[in-house]
Amino acid sequence: MEIEDQDFSASFKGGKWVVKYKWVNGAQEPVLYNTVAQYAIQKECCTQYEAEVEEWIANGWLQLYEGEDCGIIPLLAVLQVNKAKVRPVLDFRELNQFVSSHTATSDVCGEKLRTWRRMGNNVCLIDLKKAYLQLHVDRSLWKYQVVKYKGKRYCNTARIWIECGTKDNDGGIKRNSWE
């Protein structure tokens, strides 16, 4: 089975979904220039952050990588105050400049979230972390998914992010991400 969309393709191979994003305007493959492996992390966040990254490695979501890389995707820690959790996040901003993406407007995203919240007890939660980890990044794109952690290079092989951007009162973009 295969899916072809304007900004990605997906195929069911070897019992799993393999996805491949498309470059903006069919452009040549980019070279990323970022060399920052990880942004500064507050001391009180380090233990939870490292435990979560170690879980990613143990689950195979980050795999040791020895191939060619086309830049580094920086890691950072995000404190989710409402859950009292620290989440590692990959900063795809540089790569995203080259990836074709069509998304709903932030108004649509915000409205959907409000609708879901109003449903109260009639809502069944889906573990998006596990659902989206069933989508595997095509090996040809691994060189764009490289992170450095504790001096080793890893490839992000099965991590897809859901992101909704909304404008704040100052006209800037406020990002809300879910795993």
Secondary structure, DSSP 4 states (H G I P E B T S, - for coil): -EEE-SSEEEEEETTEEEEEE-BGGGPPPP-------B----GGGHHHHHHHHHHHHHTTSEEE--S--S----EEEEEEGGGTEEEEEE--HHHHTTB------HHHHHHHHHHHHHTGGG-----HHHHHTTEEE-GGGGGGSEEEETTEEEEE-S---EEEEEE-TTS-EEEEEE-
